[in-house]
Amino acid sequence: MVDQDQEFDFFKDTPIRYSAFANDVGEVLRSKIGPKLANLSWGITGGYALADTAWSGYRQYKKTGERKLAIDEIKDVFLWQLFASVIITPLVLKSGCISMEAVVHKSRLLQRALHPTIKSYGPHAITIVTGIPVVVPYGDQLVDTVMDKHYRTKPKNRDHLNHNFLWCHIIKAHPQLHPNNYI
C-alpha cells in the first residue's frame, strides 16, 4: 500500500490503522454494547491518535534534526487526528445510525416485514459496513483540504487512499468514486 516515493509509516500502512476506527464502531454500537465498551473504544482510538502523533514528530526530527519542524509536524498530525478520527467521522456515523434506527422504528412496513433482530441490529450493521468505507475517505480529505487552506503554510501532498485499505480496493474497481472527483 506504500508508494515507492513515500516512506513506510507503521501507523498508516499496516492494519494497526484500523484501531483508528474503534471509536466509530463503539459509538455506533453504544446502545448495544453499553457505555463502558463504547468509552473503551474511544480510548483505543485516542491511543492510536497520540501514538501516530508522537511517531510522526519523532520521524520528522530524525529526518531533519530540527526541533521546530518536529513540533510543527506534531501539531499538524494532532489536529488532523482530532478532526478526522475523533470529531467528524464518529459524528457522521452516529447521526446516520440514529436516522436509520428512526426510519426502521417508525415505518409500519418495516416493523411488520423485518425480524426483531434485524430491526434491532440492522441499522448498526449497515452503518458500520457501509459507513466507514464511504465516510472515512471523504472525512480525511475534507480535513486535509481545510487544513491546507487555513492552517498549513505548505499543503501536504497525501494520497488519502493509503489510509484505508478497503477503500483502495473499492477505488481500483470503481475509479469514479475517488474523492478528488467531487472537490
C-alpha positions in Angstrom: 0.0 0.0 0.0 3.0 2.3 0.1 4.1 4.2 -2.9 7.8 4.0 -3.8 8.0 7.8 -3.3 6.7 7.6 0.3 8.5 6.1 3.2 6.8 3.3 5.2 4.6 4.6 8.1 3.7 1.9 10.6 0.6 3.8 11.8 -0.9 4.4 8.3 0.5 1.5 6.2 -0.4 -1.5 8.4 -3.6 -3.0 9.8 -2.9 -1.0 13.1 -4.6 1.8 11.2 -7.9 0.1 11.8 -7.7 0.9 15.5 -8.4 4.5 14.5 -11.9 3.3 13.7 -12.6 1.7 17.1 -14.4 4.8 18.3 -16.6 4.8 15.2 -17.7 1.2 15.8 -18.0 1.8 19.5 -20.1 4.9 19.1 -22.4 3.3 16.5 -22.9 0.2 18.8 -23.1 2.2 22.1 -26.8 1.4 22.6 -26.0 -2.3 22.1 -22.6 -2.8 23.9 -23.1 -0.2 26.7 -21.1 2.9 27.7 -18.1 1.1 29.2 -17.1 -0.7 26.0 -18.0 2.3 23.9 -15.8 4.5 26.1 -13.0 1.9 25.8 -13.3 2.2 22.0 -12.6 5.9 22.4 -9.5 5.1 24.5 -8.2 2.8 21.7 -8.7 5.5 19.1 -7.2 8.1 21.3 -4.1 5.9 22.0 -3.7 5.4 18.2 -4.0 9.1 17.5 -1.5 10.0 20.2 0.9 7.3 19.1 0.7 8.4 15.5 1.2 12.0 16.5 4.3 11.1 18.6 5.7 8.8 15.9 5.3 11.4 13.2 7.1 14.0 15.3 9.9 11.6 16.0 10.3 10.7 12.3 10.3 14.4 11.4 13.0 15.1 14.0 15.1 12.1 12.8 14.8 13.2 9.2 15.6 16.9 9.6 17.2 17.2 13.1 15.2 20.3 13.6 13.0 20.5 16.7 10.8 23.3 15.3 9.9 21.1 12.3 9.2 18.2 14.5 6.9 20.3 16.7 5.1 21.6 13.6 4.6 18.1 12.5 3.2 17.1 15.9 0.8 20.0 15.9 -0.3 19.1 12.3 -0.9 15.4 12.9 -2.6 16.1 16.3 -5.1 18.5 14.7 -5.7 16.2 11.8 -6.3 13.2 14.0 -8.6 15.3 16.3 -10.8 16.3 13.5 -10.6 13.3 11.2 -10.6 10.5 13.7 -12.3 12.0 16.8 -14.8 14.6 15.7 -16.1 14.3 12.1 -16.3 10.5 11.4 -18.0 9.4 14.6 -20.4 12.3 14.4 -21.4 11.5 10.9 -21.7 7.7 11.5 -23.6 8.1 14.8 -26.0 10.5 13.1 -26.5 8.1 10.2 -27.2 5.2 12.5 -29.7 7.2 14.6 -31.5 8.2 11.4 -31.7 4.6 10.1 -33.0 3.5 13.5 -35.7 6.1 13.4 -36.8 5.0 9.9 -36.9 1.4 10.9 -38.8 2.1 14.1 -41.3 4.5 12.5 -42.1 2.6 9.4 -45.0 0.3 9.8 -44.0 -1.7 6.7 -40.5 -2.3 8.1 -41.9 -3.1 11.5 -44.0 -5.9 10.0 -41.5 -7.1 7.4 -38.3 -7.4 9.5 -37.3 -9.9 12.1 -36.8 -8.3 15.5 -33.1 -9.0 15.5 -32.7 -7.3 12.1 -34.8 -4.3 13.3 -32.5 -4.0 16.4 -29.1 -4.6 14.9 -29.6 -3.8 11.2 -29.1 -0.1 11.3 -25.9 -0.6 13.3 -24.5 -3.2 10.9 -25.4 -1.2 7.8 -23.7 1.9 9.3 -20.5 0.1 10.1 -20.3 -1.9 6.9 -21.2 0.9 4.5 -20.5 4.0 6.5 -16.8 3.5 7.4 -15.6 2.8 3.9 -17.6 5.7 2.5 -17.4 8.4 5.2 -13.7 8.0 6.2 -12.0 8.8 2.9 -14.2 11.9 2.4 -13.7 13.0 6.0 -10.0 12.6 5.7 -9.9 14.6 2.5 -12.1 17.3 4.0 -9.8 17.7 7.0 -6.8 17.9 4.7 -8.4 20.4 2.4 -9.5 22.7 5.3 -6.1 22.4 7.0 -4.3 23.1 3.7 -6.3 26.2 3.2 -6.5 27.6 6.7 -3.7 26.1 8.8 -0.8 24.8 6.9 1.7 27.1 5.3 2.7 24.4 2.8 -0.1 21.9 1.7 0.6 18.3 2.4 0.8 16.0 -0.6 -1.0 12.9 0.6 -2.7 10.1 -1.1 -5.8 9.8 1.0 -6.5 6.3 -0.1 -3.4 4.9 1.6 -5.2 5.4 4.9 -7.9 2.9 4.2 -7.1 -0.5 2.7 -10.7 -1.4 1.9 -11.3 1.9 0.2 -8.2 1.3 -2.0 -9.8 -1.9 -3.4 -13.1 -0.2 -4.0 -11.5 2.7 -5.9 -9.5 0.3 -8.0 -12.8 -1.4 -9.1 -14.7 1.9 -9.4 -12.4 4.9 -10.0 -15.3 7.3 -10.5 -15.9 7.1 -6.7 -12.5 8.7 -5.9 -13.0 11.8 -3.6 -11.0 14.0 -6.0 -13.8 13.8 -8.5 -16.1 15.7 -6.1 -14.0 18.5 -4.8 
